[in-house]
């Protein structure tokens, strides 16, 4: 199993960071490069515990679908989504949020298993882990830009 752990410190309220992290619309914005779309389940707004979303995107020149369900949520501190169907053997993404004075520490713990035995492990080691890390980093940068835009509007 491969684990990617990222931390992002944002100067924003924990509730805002939590909501942006579960926003279908923001996720779509952060994945423009892969033409990702929500095609089933919750397709816009804020996903809630028990709900699922099916994504369609192009990765490595292959159009594919991935369905995930929110299996646990403790607002505004934690939620976890797991793959229902998709290209991975398994996948889960834990989203943790901690208050740090006037900041929020966002922690992503993304775990997945690849199919295809040794060939899958080689692909993961040389290509996939970095690719998945960059997708998560891009998502977090879009969250940060959205937080900064919200702060700019409040100052006007």
C-alpha positions in Angstrom: 0.0 0.0 0.0 1.3 3.5 -0.9 0.7 6.4 1.5 0.9 10.1 0.6 0.8 12.5 3.5 0.5 16.2 2.9 0.2 19.1 5.3 -1.1 22.6 4.4 -1.3 25.5 6.7 -4.0 28.0 5.8 -4.9 31.4 7.4 -8.6 30.6 7.5 -11.3 29.3 9.8 -11.4 25.5 10.2 -15.1 25.4 9.0 -14.2 27.1 5.7 -11.2 24.8 5.1 -13.4 21.8 5.9 -16.2 22.9 3.5 -13.8 23.7 0.7 -12.2 20.3 1.0 -15.5 18.5 0.5 -16.7 20.9 -2.3 -17.5 19.0 -5.5 -17.3 22.3 -7.5 -13.9 23.2 -6.1 -12.6 19.6 -6.9 -13.7 20.0 -10.5 -11.9 23.4 -10.7 -8.7 21.8 -9.3 -8.8 19.0 -11.9 -9.3 21.0 -15.1 -6.2 19.4 -16.6 -7.8 16.0 -16.5 -11.2 17.3 -17.6 -12.7 15.7 -14.5 -16.5 15.8 -14.1 -18.8 14.5 -11.4 -21.3 12.3 -13.4 -23.3 10.5 -10.7 -24.2 10.7 -7.0 -23.5 14.1 -5.5 -22.4 16.2 -8.6 -22.2 19.7 -7.0 -22.1 21.4 -3.6 -20.8 19.9 -0.4 -20.6 16.2 -0.1 -22.0 14.7 3.1 -21.4 11.5 5.1 -23.0 8.5 3.3 -23.1 10.2 -0.1 -21.0 9.1 -3.1 -19.7 10.7 -6.2 -18.6 9.2 -9.5 -15.8 11.0 -11.2 -14.9 10.7 -14.9 -11.5 12.0 -15.9 -8.6 11.3 -18.3 -5.4 10.0 -16.7 -2.5 8.7 -18.7 -4.5 9.1 -21.9 -7.3 6.8 -20.6 -10.8 8.0 -19.9 -11.9 6.3 -16.6 -14.3 6.5 -13.8 -13.8 6.4 -10.0 -16.6 6.3 -7.4 -16.0 7.2 -3.8 -18.2 7.4 -0.7 -17.8 9.5 2.4 -17.8 6.8 5.1 -17.0 8.9 8.1 -17.4 12.6 9.0 -16.8 14.6 12.2 -17.5 18.3 11.3 -15.2 20.3 11.0 -12.3 18.1 12.0 -12.3 15.0 9.9 -13.8 13.1 7.0 -12.8 10.0 5.1 -13.7 8.9 1.6 -13.1 5.4 0.1 -13.2 4.0 -3.4 -16.3 2.0 -4.3 -15.1 1.3 -7.9 -12.2 2.5 -9.9 -8.7 1.7 -11.3 -7.1 1.1 -7.9 -7.2 -2.1 -6.0 -8.2 0.0 -3.0 -8.1 3.7 -2.1 -8.9 5.8 0.9 -8.4 9.5 1.7 -8.5 10.9 5.2 -8.9 14.6 5.6 -7.9 16.0 9.0 -8.3 19.6 10.2 -6.7 21.2 13.3 -7.1 24.7 14.7 -3.8 26.5 15.1 -4.6 30.0 16.5 -5.9 31.9 13.5 -4.8 29.2 11.1 -6.0 25.7 10.1 -3.7 22.8 9.5 -5.1 20.6 6.8 -3.7 17.1 6.7 -4.3 14.7 3.8 -3.5 11.0 4.2 -4.1 9.3 0.9 -3.6 5.5 0.7 -4.0 3.3 -2.3 -3.1 -0.1 -3.6 -2.3 -0.7 -7.3 -3.5 -3.7 -9.3 -1.3 -5.7 -11.8 1.2 -7.2 -9.4 4.9 -6.3 -9.9 4.2 -4.2 -13.0 1.7 -2.1 -11.0 4.2 -1.6 -8.2 6.9 -0.5 -10.7 4.5 1.9 -12.3 3.5 3.3 -8.9 7.1 3.7 -7.8 8.3 5.5 -10.9 5.2 7.4 -12.0 1.9 7.1 -10.1 2.9 8.2 -6.6 4.3 11.5 -7.9 1.3 12.0 -10.2 -1.1 11.5 -7.3 0.9 13.7 -5.0 0.8 16.5 -7.7 -3.0 16.1 -8.0 -3.4 16.5 -4.2 -1.0 19.5 -4.1 -2.9 21.2 -6.9 -6.2 20.7 -5.1 -4.7 22.2 -1.9 -3.4 25.2 -3.9 -6.9 25.8 -5.3 -8.2 25.7 -1.8 -5.6 28.2 -0.7 -6.4 30.5 -3.6 -10.1 30.3 -2.7 -9.4 31.1 0.9 -7.3 34.1 -0.2 -10.0 35.4 -2.5 -12.5 35.2 0.3 -10.2 37.2 2.6 -9.7 39.8 -0.1 -13.5 40.3 -0.6 -13.9 40.8 3.2 -11.3 43.6 3.2 -13.1 45.6 0.5 
